Amino acid sequence: MAVQLKDVVLHEVGHWLSWKLQGGIVGPIEIINDSLSGPKGSTTIIPDWNIYDVNDVITFTKSRIITLWSGVYAQAFNGIAYNAATVRREFNAGGGGRLDWLKAHEYLLLLKNLYGNSISFESLHHQVDQETATLIADNYSVVRKLSDALCLSVEEEDKKYTFQENEILSFIK
C-alpha cells in the first residue's frame, strides 16, 4: 500500500500539535512529496523542558511518549473512532511510525522505572495510550484543519516545504 501525502501530513501534525499542547517548544514541519519514493515528513520538537525534580522528569517523559504516539494516532482517527489496523500497521516493522514506537517504548520503560512498583507496565502503557487517544480526539478539528491546509500547500513534487510555527498557527486562526 503506497503512502499517501495526507497520511504523512496527519502524522507530522499529530507530533507537532501534541508537543505544542503539552507546553513544549516546536520547530518547523517539513514535507516533501518525492516523485520516486513517495511523501516524507519530519517535525522538529525542541526537548527544552524545565526539570527541577523527579516529577518534572516524569512529566517530560510522559509528554515525549504521547508526542511520539500522536503521529500515528492522528493518522488513525477519523473523528469518531480509531482504526486499529492503521495503528498496528504503522507501528509494526516497515510502518511509518516504527521508529516512534521504539523510542516511545524506551521512554515507557524509563517511566515505569521512575514510578517503581506503584504501577504495572501494562497499566502504565494503557494510561498513556488513553491520554494520547484523548489528546488527539479532543483536538481533532485542529489536526484536520492543519493537515488539510498543509496538504494544499504542498503543490509540487520533489520540493521540500518547510512550515514554521507562525505559518502553521496562521492556518488555525
C-alpha positions as CSV (number, residue, x, y, z in Angstrom):
1,M,0.0,0.0,0.0
2,A,1.5,3.3,-1.1
3,V,2.0,6.0,1.5
4,Q,-0.3,9.0,0.9
5,L,0.6,12.6,1.4
6,K,-2.4,13.1,3.6
7,D,-1.2,10.3,6.0
8,V,2.3,11.8,6.2
9,V,0.9,15.2,6.9
10,L,-1.5,13.9,9.6
11,H,1.3,12.1,11.2
12,E,3.6,15.2,11.4
13,V,0.8,17.4,12.5
14,G,0.0,14.9,15.3
15,H,3.5,15.1,16.6
16,W,3.7,18.9,16.3
17,L,0.4,19.7,17.9
18,S,0.8,17.2,20.7
19,W,4.1,18.7,21.8
20,K,2.8,22.2,21.5
21,L,-0.3,21.5,23.5
22,Q,1.7,19.9,26.3
23,G,3.8,23.1,26.6
24,G,6.8,22.1,24.5
25,I,8.7,24.3,22.1
26,V,8.1,23.3,18.5
27,G,10.1,23.9,15.3
28,P,9.0,23.5,11.7
29,I,7.2,20.7,10.0
30,E,8.9,19.7,6.7
31,I,7.1,17.8,3.9
32,I,8.4,16.6,0.6
33,N,6.3,14.7,-1.9
34,D,9.1,12.7,-3.6
35,S,8.2,11.5,-7.1
36,L,10.2,8.3,-6.7
37,S,9.8,7.2,-3.0
38,G,6.6,9.0,-2.1
39,P,5.9,11.6,0.6
40,K,8.1,12.1,3.6
41,G,7.9,14.3,6.6
42,S,9.6,15.4,9.8
43,T,8.6,17.5,12.7
44,T,11.1,19.4,14.9
45,I,10.4,19.4,18.6
46,I,12.7,21.1,21.0
47,P,13.1,19.0,24.1
48,D,13.9,22.0,26.2
49,W,11.9,21.4,29.4
50,N,12.3,22.9,32.8
51,I,13.3,20.0,35.0
52,Y,13.9,20.6,38.7
53,D,12.8,17.3,40.3
54,V,11.7,13.7,39.6
55,N,8.1,14.9,38.9
56,D,9.4,17.1,36.1
57,V,11.2,14.1,34.6
58,I,8.0,12.1,34.8
59,T,6.0,14.9,33.1
60,F,8.6,15.3,30.4
61,T,8.9,11.5,29.8
62,K,5.2,11.1,29.6
63,S,4.9,14.0,27.2
64,R,7.5,12.6,24.9
65,I,5.7,9.2,24.7
66,I,2.4,11.0,24.0
67,T,4.0,13.1,21.3
68,L,5.7,10.0,19.7
69,W,2.4,8.1,19.6
70,S,0.4,11.1,18.5
71,G,1.7,10.9,14.9
72,V,0.1,7.5,14.3
73,Y,-2.9,8.3,16.4
74,A,-3.6,11.4,14.2
75,Q,-3.4,9.2,11.1
76,A,-5.7,6.5,12.6
77,F,-8.5,8.8,13.9
78,N,-11.4,9.7,11.7
79,G,-13.2,12.0,14.0
80,I,-15.3,9.2,15.5
81,A,-13.1,6.2,16.2
82,Y,-9.5,4.9,15.8
83,N,-8.7,2.4,13.1
84,A,-6.8,-0.3,15.0
85,A,-5.5,-1.8,11.8
86,T,-3.8,1.6,10.9
87,V,-2.2,1.8,14.3
88,R,-0.9,-1.8,14.1
89,R,0.4,-1.3,10.5
90,E,2.2,2.0,11.2
91,F,3.8,0.8,14.5
92,N,4.9,-2.6,13.1
93,A,8.1,-3.3,11.2
94,G,8.1,-1.4,7.9
95,G,5.5,1.1,9.2
96,G,6.0,4.8,9.1
97,G,5.7,5.0,12.9
98,R,8.0,2.1,13.8
99,L,10.9,4.3,15.0
100,D,8.4,6.4,17.0
101,W,7.1,3.2,18.6
102,L,10.7,2.0,19.5
103,K,11.6,5.4,21.0
104,A,8.3,5.6,23.0
105,H,8.9,2.0,24.3
106,E,12.2,3.1,25.7
107,Y,10.7,6.1,27.3
108,L,7.9,3.9,28.7
109,L,10.4,1.7,30.3
110,L,12.1,4.7,31.8
111,L,8.7,6.0,33.1
112,K,8.0,2.6,34.7
113,N,11.3,2.7,36.5
114,L,10.5,6.2,37.7
115,Y,7.2,5.0,39.1
116,G,8.7,1.9,40.6
117,N,6.3,-0.8,41.9
118,S,3.4,1.6,42.2
119,I,2.1,0.7,38.8
120,S,2.4,-2.2,36.4
121,F,4.0,-1.7,33.0
122,E,0.7,-2.8,31.4
123,S,-1.3,-0.3,33.4
124,L,1.1,2.5,32.7
125,H,1.1,1.6,29.0
126,H,-2.7,1.7,29.0
127,Q,-2.8,5.0,30.9
128,V,-0.5,6.8,28.5
129,D,-2.3,5.2,25.5
130,Q,-5.6,6.6,26.7
131,E,-4.1,10.1,27.3
132,T,-2.7,10.1,23.8
133,A,-6.0,9.0,22.3
134,T,-7.9,11.6,24.2
135,L,-5.5,14.4,23.2
136,I,-5.9,13.6,19.5
137,A,-9.7,13.1,19.7
138,D,-10.2,16.3,21.7
139,N,-8.1,18.3,19.2
140,Y,-9.2,16.5,16.0
141,S,-10.7,19.6,14.4
142,V,-7.4,21.4,14.7
143,V,-5.4,18.3,13.5
144,R,-7.8,18.1,10.5
145,K,-7.7,21.9,9.7
146,L,-3.9,22.0,9.9
147,S,-3.3,18.8,7.8
148,D,-5.8,20.0,5.1
149,A,-4.0,23.4,4.9
150,L,-0.5,21.8,4.7
151,C,-1.6,19.3,2.1
152,L,-3.0,22.1,-0.1
153,S,0.3,24.0,0.4
154,V,2.4,21.1,-0.9
155,E,1.9,21.8,-4.6
156,E,5.0,20.5,-6.4
157,E,6.7,17.1,-6.3
158,D,10.3,16.9,-5.3
159,K,10.3,20.2,-3.5
160,K,10.8,20.4,0.3
161,Y,8.3,22.5,2.0
162,T,9.2,23.9,5.4
163,F,6.3,25.3,7.6
164,Q,7.5,27.4,10.5
165,E,5.4,27.7,13.7
166,N,3.9,31.1,12.8
167,E,2.8,29.9,9.4
168,I,1.3,26.7,11.0
169,L,-0.6,28.7,13.6
170,S,-1.9,31.1,10.9
171,F,-3.8,28.1,9.4
172,I,-5.9,27.7,12.5
173,K,-6.9,31.3,13.1
